[in-house]
Amino acid sequence: MLSLVLTGCTSGPATDAVSVTAPSTSTSSASAQADDPPTTQTAPAPAPDAAPAVLTVTDGDTPVTLVSDSFTGSLSGYRVIDGTDSLDSPAALAVTADDRELYVVTGQGPDSRLIRLREGMDSWDLLGAGAGVPLDQPVDVAVGPGRLVAVLNAATGRLVVSRDDAATWTELAPATEGRTPSAVAITPDGALAVVDADADTASISADGGTTWTVTDRATGSFASPVDIAAAPDGALLVLNSGDGSLSVLRAGAATWENIPAAAAGWTSPTAVAAGPGGEVLVADPGSGALFRSADGGRTWTGSDGFGDISGLTVGADGTVAVTDGVNTLLTLQPTAAAVRNLVVTPTGPGTVEVSWDPARTTDGPPVTYRIEVTRAPTEAAWADLHASLGGSDPDAPETGAGPAFEVTTPSATIPDLPAGTDVTVSVVAVDGAGVGAPASTTVHMP
């Protein structure tokens, strides 16, 4: 397997270039890869207003397909894995809530595999019958809280579930066993949800698969449901291949809502995924487009430049991962940069050190980080803090927002904080695409 990292992060004139570096090694539980020197290839970057494009570069004698950012038209921040030796007809994929592991189901019959990619996608495990995973024509995979992983086998109509990070597995019989279950999802609270294309049903189990509640066609407006996704807020989204509609059970709602295909713009959708902040993605191989909604499916925009997408998932940080018909797995970073792994450490009287992972961006550098401190106990303390950080409002109330300042590196030292109180530090990344999701941590100042 070849792992590629696009290291160029600017979307400049058409004459700019993007450097593609292939790491020399990858780690596999099935076989070790030879140590070859890294190779670097150069492909022209699209103009800032260019439409999404599919580019091909060559790594040695191997052609590698790169897809530009579907929402900004840039090539920034992509990592592509050419899986022609391991991704045999990938069917589906799912990412864990902490974005550290990505699972892909591939292959047919005895050649079926469950592939687990680790954080950064620099190493992977090939799982299958030899590793104790009872796979039989797997068509979907889902992950949930704890270490829950579920794979749906089309040949048997059964789920195989692991609750220990894919170490051991148990077979479950959903309410649709013996028919044609087509997809599985796991809600944030651990409930299993399975849709059946022939029965036009959605079955949900809140007790680990012991009992199931079945929603029929009339109740859910189902029409040969082909995929299901669980949103971070608990909403369920069912994609119907029969009429192309999307059935949505919003968080806390008792009735299903139906979004017609004509209202969204797709023609023959095959996959749906839900991400943070109401983001929903639908793949439409017929048009080669990926459709995105930022408001839970109420409004949509489409982007061309994609092939036959077979699997689709969205991480907690908004990163989109897809598999396509040429056995390629690629990830698309969020449009706006996001701060991850924020650490706030008191290092002395009134001082904290703040650090986080460098934000990944699809809009190109520079990225700035906006830092805000809240919950100081007194106006006098706020005055001191504002003065030390260049603030101009010494009269902030005790419960109001604290001073905000910006840095360009993923770390900062904040001095002169009031002792004996809890202080919340919030950081957001800002780039040309906007303001990313905030990260916050509260610490007690000694």
C-alpha positions as CSV (number, residue, x, y, z in Angstrom):
1,M,0.0,0.0,0.0
2,L,1.3,3.5,-0.9
3,S,0.7,6.3,1.5
4,L,0.9,9.8,0.0
5,V,0.9,13.2,1.8
6,L,0.3,16.4,-0.1
7,T,2.8,18.8,1.5
8,G,2.0,21.9,-0.5
9,C,-0.7,23.8,1.3
10,T,-1.3,26.9,-0.8
11,S,-3.9,27.4,-3.5
12,G,-2.1,29.9,-5.7
13,P,-2.0,30.7,-9.4
14,A,-2.3,27.8,-11.9
15,T,1.5,27.8,-12.3
16,D,2.0,26.9,-8.6
17,A,2.9,23.3,-7.7
18,V,1.9,20.8,-5.1
19,S,4.6,18.5,-3.8
20,V,3.5,14.9,-3.3
21,T,5.8,12.8,-1.0
22,A,5.5,9.1,-0.6
23,P,6.8,7.8,2.7
24,S,9.3,5.0,2.4
25,T,7.5,2.5,4.6
26,S,4.1,1.4,5.9
27,T,3.4,-1.0,8.7
28,S,1.0,-3.9,8.1
29,S,0.0,-6.8,10.3
30,A,-0.1,-8.9,7.2
31,S,3.2,-8.1,5.7
32,A,6.1,-5.7,6.0
33,Q,6.8,-3.3,3.2
34,A,10.3,-2.9,1.6
35,D,12.3,0.1,2.6
36,D,12.4,2.3,-0.5
37,P,13.7,5.8,-0.6
38,P,10.9,8.4,-0.6
39,T,9.9,9.8,-4.0
40,T,8.6,13.2,-4.7
41,Q,6.4,14.1,-7.6
42,T,5.0,17.5,-8.6
43,A,1.5,18.2,-10.0
44,P,0.1,21.6,-11.0
45,A,-2.2,23.1,-8.4
46,P,-5.5,24.5,-9.5
47,A,-6.2,28.2,-9.7
48,P,-8.1,29.6,-6.7
49,D,-11.3,29.6,-8.6
50,A,-10.8,26.3,-10.3
51,A,-13.5,23.7,-10.3
52,P,-12.8,20.5,-8.3
53,A,-10.5,18.3,-10.4
54,V,-9.1,14.8,-10.5
55,L,-5.3,14.8,-11.1
56,T,-3.0,11.9,-11.7
57,V,0.7,11.9,-10.8
58,T,3.2,9.1,-11.0
59,D,5.1,7.5,-8.1
60,G,7.7,5.5,-9.9
61,D,5.6,3.3,-12.3
62,T,2.5,3.6,-10.2
63,P,-0.2,6.1,-11.2
64,V,-1.8,7.8,-8.2
65,T,-5.1,9.7,-8.3
66,L,-5.5,12.9,-6.4
67,V,-8.8,14.7,-6.0
68,S,-9.0,18.4,-5.3
69,D,-10.9,19.8,-2.4
70,S,-14.6,19.5,-3.2
71,F,-15.6,22.7,-1.5
72,T,-12.7,25.1,-2.1
73,G,-11.1,23.8,-5.3
74,S,-7.7,23.5,-3.7
75,L,-5.4,20.5,-3.3
76,S,-4.3,21.5,0.2
77,G,-4.1,19.0,3.1
78,Y,-4.9,15.8,1.4
79,R,-3.7,12.3,2.3
80,V,-4.3,9.6,-0.3
81,I,-3.8,5.9,0.2
82,D,-3.6,3.9,-3.1
83,G,-4.9,0.6,-1.9
84,T,-4.8,-1.5,-5.1
85,D,-3.0,-4.2,-3.1
86,S,-5.3,-4.2,-0.1
87,L,-8.5,-2.3,-0.8
88,D,-10.3,-4.9,-2.9
89,S,-13.6,-3.3,-3.9
90,P,-14.0,-1.3,-0.7
91,A,-17.7,-1.3,0.4
92,A,-17.8,1.1,3.4
93,L,-15.8,2.8,6.0
94,A,-16.2,4.4,9.5
95,V,-14.1,6.5,11.8
96,T,-14.0,6.4,15.5
97,A,-15.2,9.4,17.6
98,D,-11.7,10.4,18.5
99,D,-10.6,10.3,14.9
100,R,-7.8,7.9,15.8
101,E,-8.9,4.8,13.8
102,L,-10.6,4.3,10.4
103,Y,-12.2,1.0,9.6
104,V,-12.8,-0.2,5.9
105,V,-14.6,-3.3,4.8
106,T,-13.5,-4.8,1.4
107,G,-13.8,-7.8,-0.8
108,Q,-16.2,-10.6,-1.4
109,G,-16.6,-14.1,0.1
110,P,-13.4,-15.7,1.6
111,D,-11.4,-12.7,0.4
112,S,-13.4,-10.3,2.6
113,R,-11.3,-8.1,4.8
114,L,-11.7,-5.6,7.6
115,I,-8.9,-3.0,7.4
116,R,-8.1,-0.8,10.4
117,L,-6.0,2.3,9.8
118,R,-4.3,3.9,12.8
119,E,-4.0,7.6,13.6
120,G,-2.4,9.5,10.8
121,M,-3.1,6.5,8.5
122,D,0.6,5.6,8.5
123,S,-0.1,2.0,9.7
124,W,-2.8,-0.5,9.2
125,D,-4.1,-3.9,10.3
126,L,-5.6,-6.4,7.9
127,L,-8.4,-8.3,9.7
128,G,-10.4,-11.2,8.4
129,A,-11.3,-14.8,9.1
130,G,-7.7,-15.6,10.1
131,A,-7.9,-12.9,12.7
132,G,-11.2,-14.2,14.1
133,V,-13.5,-11.8,12.3
134,P,-16.4,-13.8,10.9
135,L,-16.8,-11.9,7.6
136,D,-19.2,-13.1,4.8
137,Q,-19.7,-10.5,2.1
138,P,-19.5,-7.5,4.4
139,V,-21.4,-4.5,3.1
140,D,-21.0,-2.0,5.9
141,V,-19.1,-1.1,9.1
142,A,-19.9,1.2,12.0
143,V,-18.2,2.3,15.1
144,G,-19.6,3.6,18.4
145,P,-18.8,4.6,22.0
146,G,-16.3,2.7,24.0
147,R,-14.6,0.3,21.6
148,L,-17.7,-0.8,19.8
149,V,-17.4,-2.0,16.1
150,A,-20.1,-3.6,14.1
151,V,-19.8,-5.2,10.6
152,L,-22.9,-6.1,8.6
153,N,-22.6,-9.4,6.6
154,A,-25.0,-9.5,3.6
155,A,-24.6,-13.2,2.9
156,T,-25.9,-14.2,6.4
157,G,-28.0,-11.1,7.1
158,R,-26.2,-10.9,10.5
159,L,-24.2,-8.4,12.4
160,V,-20.8,-9.2,13.9
161,V,-20.0,-7.0,16.8
162,S,-16.8,-6.3,18.8
163,R,-16.7,-4.4,22.1
164,D,-13.0,-4.6,22.7
165,D,-11.4,-2.8,19.7
166,A,-11.8,-5.7,17.2
167,A,-10.1,-8.2,19.5
168,T,-13.1,-10.6,19.8
169,W,-16.4,-10.8,18.0
170,T,-20.0,-11.9,18.5
171,E,-22.7,-12.6,15.9
172,L,-26.1,-10.9,16.3
173,A,-29.3,-11.5,14.5
174,P,-31.1,-8.2,13.7
175,A,-34.9,-8.1,13.2
176,T,-34.3,-8.3,9.4
177,E,-32.2,-11.5,9.5
178,G,-32.8,-13.6,6.4
179,R,-33.7,-10.7,4.2
180,T,-31.4,-8.1,2.7
181,P,-30.0,-5.8,5.3
182,S,-28.0,-3.1,3.6
183,A,-26.4,-0.8,6.2
184,V,-25.6,-0.4,9.9
185,A,-25.0,2.6,12.1
186,I,-24.3,3.1,15.8
187,T,-25.7,6.1,17.7
188,P,-23.7,8.2,20.2
189,D,-25.3,6.3,23.0
190,G,-24.4,2.9,21.6
191,A,-27.7,1.8,19.9
192,L,-27.5,-0.3,16.8
193,A,-29.5,0.6,13.7
194,V,-29.9,-1.5,10.6
195,V,-31.8,-0.8,7.4
196,D,-33.2,-3.4,5.0
197,A,-33.6,-2.6,1.3
198,D,-36.2,-5.3,0.6
199,A,-38.2,-5.0,3.7
200,D,-38.1,-1.1,3.6
201,T,-37.5,-1.0,7.3
202,A,-35.1,0.5,9.9
203,S,-34.5,-1.7,13.0
204,I,-33.0,-0.2,16.2
205,S,-31.7,-2.0,19.3
206,A,-30.9,-0.2,22.4
207,D,-29.8,-3.3,24.4
208,G,-26.9,-4.5,22.3
209,G,-29.0,-6.5,19.8
210,T,-31.2,-8.5,22.2
211,T,-34.4,-6.8,21.2
212,W,-35.2,-4.7,18.2
213,T,-37.8,-1.9,17.4
214,V,-38.8,-1.9,13.7
215,T,-39.9,1.2,11.8
216,D,-41.8,0.3,8.6
217,R,-42.0,1.9,5.2
218,A,-45.1,4.0,5.9
219,T,-43.7,5.4,9.1
220,G,-40.2,6.3,7.9
221,S,-41.1,7.0,4.2
222,F,-38.5,4.3,3.3
223,A,-38.0,3.2,-0.3
224,S,-35.2,0.6,-0.6
225,P,-33.0,2.1,2.0
226,V,-29.3,1.7,1.0
227,D,-27.5,3.5,3.8
228,I,-27.9,4.9,7.3
229,A,-25.9,7.3,9.3
230,A,-26.0,8.5,13.0
231,A,-25.3,12.1,13.6
232,P,-23.3,13.2,16.7
233,D,-26.5,14.7,18.2
234,G,-28.3,11.4,17.9
235,A,-30.3,12.1,14.7
236,L,-30.6,9.2,12.2
237,L,-30.5,9.7,8.4
238,V,-31.6,6.9,6.0
239,L,-30.8,7.2,2.3
240,N,-33.4,5.6,0.0
241,S,-32.2,4.2,-3.3
242,G,-35.8,3.6,-4.5
243,D,-36.7,7.3,-4.9
244,G,-33.5,9.0,-3.9
245,S,-35.0,10.6,-0.9
246,L,-33.4,11.1,2.6
247,S,-35.4,10.1,5.6
248,V,-34.4,11.9,8.8
249,L,-35.3,11.2,12.4
250,R,-34.0,14.3,14.2
251,A,-32.7,14.2,17.7
252,G,-35.6,14.2,20.2
253,A,-38.2,13.9,17.4
254,A,-41.0,11.3,17.3
255,T,-41.7,11.4,13.6
256,W,-39.5,11.0,10.5
257,E,-39.0,13.8,8.0
258,N,-38.5,13.1,4.3
259,I,-36.3,15.1,2.0
260,P,-37.0,14.5,-1.7
261,A,-34.1,13.9,-4.1
262,A,-35.3,16.8,-6.3
263,A,-35.0,19.2,-3.3
264,A,-31.3,18.3,-2.8
265,G,-30.2,17.9,-6.5
266,W,-28.8,14.4,-6.6
267,T,-30.0,11.6,-8.9
268,S,-28.8,8.2,-7.7
269,P,-27.3,8.5,-4.2
270,T,-25.5,5.6,-2.6
271,A,-24.0,6.8,0.7
272,V,-24.7,9.2,3.5
273,A,-22.6,10.4,6.4
274,A,-23.2,12.8,9.3
275,G,-20.6,15.0,11.0
276,P,-20.4,17.7,13.7
277,G,-22.5,20.9,13.6
278,G,-25.3,19.5,11.5
279,E,-23.0,18.5,8.6
280,V,-24.5,15.9,6.3
281,L,-22.8,14.4,3.1
282,V,-24.4,12.4,0.4
283,A,-22.5,10.7,-2.4
284,D,-24.1,10.6,-5.9
285,P,-21.9,8.4,-8.2
286,G,-24.3,8.9,-11.1
287,S,-23.2,12.5,-11.3
288,G,-19.8,12.1,-9.8
289,A,-20.8,14.6,-7.1
290,L,-20.6,14.9,-3.4
291,F,-23.4,16.9,-1.8
292,R,-23.0,18.7,1.5
293,S,-25.5,20.2,3.9
294,A,-24.4,22.4,6.9
295,D,-27.8,22.5,8.5
296,G,-28.9,18.9,9.0
297,G,-30.1,18.3,5.5
298,R,-32.3,21.3,5.0
299,T,-30.2,23.0,2.3
300,W,-27.6,21.5,0.0
301,T,-24.6,22.3,-2.3
302,G,-23.0,19.9,-4.7
303,S,-19.4,19.5,-5.9
304,D,-18.2,17.6,-8.9
305,G,-14.9,15.8,-9.5
306,F,-15.6,12.5,-7.7
307,G,-15.8,9.0,-9.1
308,D,-17.8,6.0,-8.0
309,I,-17.8,6.7,-4.2
310,S,-18.6,3.4,-2.4
311,G,-18.0,4.5,1.2
312,L,-18.3,7.8,3.0
313,T,-17.7,8.9,6.6
314,V,-17.1,12.2,8.6
315,G,-14.8,12.5,11.6
316,A,-15.4,14.5,14.7
317,D,-13.1,17.3,13.4
318,G,-15.1,17.4,10.1
319,T,-12.5,15.5,8.1
320,V,-14.3,13.6,5.3
321,A,-13.0,10.1,4.1
322,V,-14.3,8.3,1.0
323,T,-13.5,5.1,-0.9
324,D,-14.0,4.9,-4.6
325,G,-14.3,2.4,-7.4
326,V,-10.6,2.3,-8.2
327,N,-9.7,1.0,-4.7
328,T,-8.5,4.4,-3.5
329,L,-9.1,5.8,0.0
330,L,-8.7,9.5,0.4
331,T,-9.5,12.1,3.1
332,L,-10.6,15.6,2.7
333,Q,-9.7,18.0,5.5
334,P,-12.4,20.3,6.9
335,T,-13.0,23.5,5.0
336,A,-12.2,25.6,8.1
337,A,-9.2,24.7,10.2
338,A,-9.8,22.9,13.5
339,V,-7.9,22.9,16.8
340,R,-7.4,19.4,18.3
341,N,-5.8,18.0,21.5
342,L,-5.8,21.3,23.4
343,V,-3.6,21.1,26.6
344,V,-3.6,23.7,29.3
345,T,-1.0,23.3,32.0
346,P,-0.5,25.6,35.0
347,T,3.3,26.2,35.2
348,G,3.6,28.7,38.0
349,P,1.7,31.3,40.0
350,G,-0.9,32.8,37.6
351,T,0.7,31.3,34.5
352,V,-0.5,28.6,32.1
353,E,1.2,27.0,29.1
354,V,-1.3,26.3,26.2
355,S,-0.5,24.0,23.3
356,W,-2.4,22.0,20.6
357,D,-1.9,20.1,17.4
358,P,-1.2,22.3,14.4
359,A,-4.4,22.8,12.6
360,R,-4.9,21.3,9.2
361,T,-6.5,23.5,6.6
362,T,-7.9,23.3,3.1
363,D,-7.6,27.0,2.4
364,G,-3.8,27.2,2.7
365,P,-1.7,29.2,5.1
366,P,-1.5,31.3,7.1
367,V,-3.5,29.9,10.0
368,T,-3.9,32.1,13.1
369,Y,-5.2,30.9,16.5
370,R,-7.5,33.0,18.5
371,I,-7.2,32.5,22.3
372,E,-9.8,33.6,24.9
373,V,-9.8,33.3,28.6
374,T,-13.0,33.3,30.6
375,R,-14.3,33.1,34.2
376,A,-12.0,35.4,36.2
377,P,-13.4,36.2,39.7
378,T,-13.0,39.9,40.0
379,E,-13.0,43.1,37.8
380,A,-9.5,44.0,39.2
381,A,-8.2,40.6,38.0
382,W,-9.6,41.3,34.6
383,A,-8.0,44.7,34.5
384,D,-4.6,43.1,35.3
385,L,-5.1,40.4,32.7
386,H,-6.2,42.8,30.0
387,A,-3.2,45.0,30.6
388,S,-0.8,42.1,30.5
389,L,-2.2,40.8,27.2
390,G,-2.8,44.2,25.6
391,G,-6.6,44.3,26.2
392,S,-8.5,47.5,26.4
393,D,-11.5,46.8,28.5
394,P,-10.7,46.7,32.2
395,D,-14.4,46.7,33.2
396,A,-15.4,43.2,32.0
397,P,-17.9,41.6,34.5
398,E,-17.0,38.5,36.4
399,T,-19.0,36.2,34.2
400,G,-18.2,37.9,30.9
401,A,-15.8,37.1,28.2
402,G,-12.1,37.5,28.9
403,P,-9.5,39.0,26.7
404,A,-8.8,37.5,23.3
405,F,-5.6,37.6,21.4
406,E,-4.1,35.8,18.4
407,V,-0.9,33.8,17.8
408,T,0.5,32.1,14.7
409,T,2.1,29.1,16.4
410,P,0.2,26.2,18.1
411,S,1.3,27.3,21.6
412,A,1.2,30.2,24.0
413,T,2.0,31.3,27.5
414,I,-0.7,33.2,29.4
415,P,0.6,35.1,32.5
416,D,-1.0,37.0,35.4
417,L,-4.1,34.8,35.8
418,P,-6.0,35.1,39.1
419,A,-5.2,32.5,41.7
420,G,-7.8,30.3,43.4
421,T,-10.3,30.0,40.6
422,D,-11.2,27.9,37.6
423,V,-10.1,29.4,34.3
424,T,-11.4,28.3,30.9
425,V,-9.1,28.7,27.9
426,S,-10.7,28.5,24.4
427,V,-8.8,28.3,21.1
428,V,-10.1,28.5,17.6
429,A,-8.2,28.3,14.3
430,V,-8.9,31.0,11.7
431,D,-8.0,30.7,8.0
432,G,-9.3,32.0,4.7
433,A,-12.2,29.6,4.9
434,G,-13.5,30.9,8.2
435,V,-13.4,30.1,11.9
436,G,-13.1,26.5,12.9
437,A,-14.8,24.7,15.8
438,P,-13.5,25.9,19.2
439,A,-11.6,23.7,21.6
440,S,-11.8,24.5,25.4
441,T,-10.2,23.3,28.6
442,T,-10.8,24.4,32.1
443,V,-8.1,24.3,34.8
444,H,-7.9,25.4,38.4
445,M,-5.3,28.1,39.1
446,P,-3.4,27.3,42.3
